[in-house]
Amino acid sequence: MLKKDILRKKEDFSAIYKKGKSVPERYIVFFYRKNNLLYNRIAFLASKKVGNSVQRNRAKRLMKESYRLLGDEIKYGYDIIFIARNSINDMKFIDVDKSVKRALKKAKLLEGEV
C-alpha cells in the first residue's frame, strides 16, 4: 500500500461516517464513500474493545491481508474504512477473509458485480 492510499485526515473520516454507507458483517464493519480519485484510500481500525495491542494489531493485519489478496478485484475511486469487531478475536484468516469479501459484495465494490 502506498502512502497516498492511506486515509489520515479527520475530515475524511468524518465525511465517510456522515455521508458514506456502511455494511455490517460478522467480524467487521465496513464504511465506504465515492472519492472521485483514480485510486482507493483505505484505513483499518480496531478499537480498544477488540482487546490489547497484540489483538488489535492482529485484527488489522488480518483485514489488510484479505484486502491485499483481493488486489485488482476491488473497484477504484472509493474511500474505505474497515473496523474490526471484538468477535474477530481468535478467528482464523479464512473466516475474516470471507467476512471482508461478503462486505465488499454487499457494497457492490468487487469487479464483475453489478
N, C-alpha and C positions, 0 to 999 in steps of 0.2 A: 504494500500500500504506500502510495506516495504521500508526501506531506500535504499537498493540495487536496487530497481525497479525504482528509480527516476534518470532522466538524469540531470547531473550537469555541466560537463566539457565543456568548449568552443570547444575543439577539436571534441567532439562527436556531438555537434550541427552543426559545420561546415561540418563534414563528411556527416551528414544526408542531409543538404541543398545542398551540391555539388554532392554527389554520390547517394543519395536516390531518391525516386519517390514522387510525390505529387498528391493529389486528391482534387480538389476544390469542395466545396459544398456551399449551400446557406448561412449557418451560420458559417461554419468553413472551414479552410484549413488544410489538413491532410498530413503530411510528414512521410515517413517510409523507413526503410532500414534493411536488414537482419543483425543480430549481432552475430550469431553463439553461442549464450548462451542458456541455458535451460529456460530462463525467458525473459519477455519483460521489457525493460526500457522505461519509458514514461515521457513526460513533457506536461504541459498545460500552454499555454501562451495567454495573452491578452495585446495588446499594448495600449498606451495612446489614440490612435484613437478610441478605444472602448468606452472610457468615463472616468469618475473619478474612484477613487479606489473602491468605492462601486460597480459600474457597472462592472469593470474588475474582481473583486473577485466573483461576482455573475456568470459571464460568465464562469470562471474557475470551480466554484462549479457545474454548470450545466453539463459541459463536463465531469468532474470527476465522477459524479453520473451516467451518462449514461455509461461510461466505466466500472464502478464498477458493474452495473447491468448486463452487458454482461458476466462478470466473465469468466468462462471456455470456452465460445463460441469462444474466440479470440485465434488464433494460437500463439504459443510461438516461441521465437527466433528473435524478432524484436525490433528495436529502433523506437519509435513512438513519434511524436510531433503533438499535436492538437493546432491550433492557432485560436482564436476567431476573427470573422469579426465584424465590427461595426453594421451589420444587426442583430446581436444576442441580442441587447438591446430590452427590453420589450417583449421578446419571452417567451413562456411558456416552461416548461421542455419537454413536449411531442414533440414539434417542434424541439428542439435541439437534443433530443434522436433520432428522425427519421433521422436527418441530419448526426449524428455520425454513425448510422447503415448503411445508404446509402454509406458513405465514406468507411467504412470497407468492405462492399460488393463489391464496385468497385475495391478495392485493393485486393480482394480475401483473406482477413485475417480472415474471420469467418469460424469456423469449419463447414464442410459439403459443403463448396464452393470449386469448382474445379479451 
